[in-house]
Amino acid sequence: MSFRARLDFLRFYARLLSLNPNEWYDKTLLELYRVNHGNAEVERFLPFLGLTVMVADPALVSAGKSSGS
């Protein structure tokens, strides 16, 4: 990402960390981003950020399927 996009992302991320998640429960990450931002480079990066939010801590997630025995 360009330097400008990285700065815009950092501003958004800092804001994201300070928000109450219950206020945005029914909105997408992209909708939240577009409230005060509008950088196309950052918008293309948001799926990765969304993935990191949804994936559990790798120290706690199994690497394989349980045998179920």
N, C-alpha and C positions, 0 to 999 in steps of 0.2 A: 504494500500500500504506500501511497505517497506520504510525505511528511504531514501534509495538511489533513489527509484522511486519518492518519494515526492520532493526531491531536484531537480531531473530532470524535474518534472512537473513545479516546481516554476521557474526554468530557462526558460522553454518554455513559460510559462504564461507571464513572464516579457518581453520576446521577442515579444510575440503576442501583447501585449499592445502597443508596440512601432512601430509596422508595419503600413504601409499604406494599408488599406483594398482593395483599388482599384488595387494594384499590385497582389493580390491573389484572385481576384473575381472568376476566373474560376478554382480554385484548391480546393480540399477538405481539411478539417482540418487535416486529417491523412497525406496527401501529405505534407502539411506545416510542420507538426511535424517531419516527416522523413527526412527533409532537413538537420537538424543538430542533430537529436536525434534518439534513437532506443530502448527504454525500453518497453518491452511487457506489463508490468503492466500499464504504462502510456497509452499505446495504447488502452488497455481495458477500461480505464477511459474516453477517449476522447468522446465517445457517450454522456456521461453525460454533459461534457463541451459544446458540440454542442447543446444539448437540452437547456441549460441555455442561449445560445446565441439566440436561435430561439423563446423562450417563452417570451412573453411580460411581463412587470412589473406587478407583482401580485396586486399592489395597483391600477392598471388601468384596469385590465381585469375583465370582468363579470364572475360571478360564475355560471350563468345559461343562458339559451336561452331566448332571448327577445320574448315577445308575438307578436311583430310586429304590434301592433294596431296603 
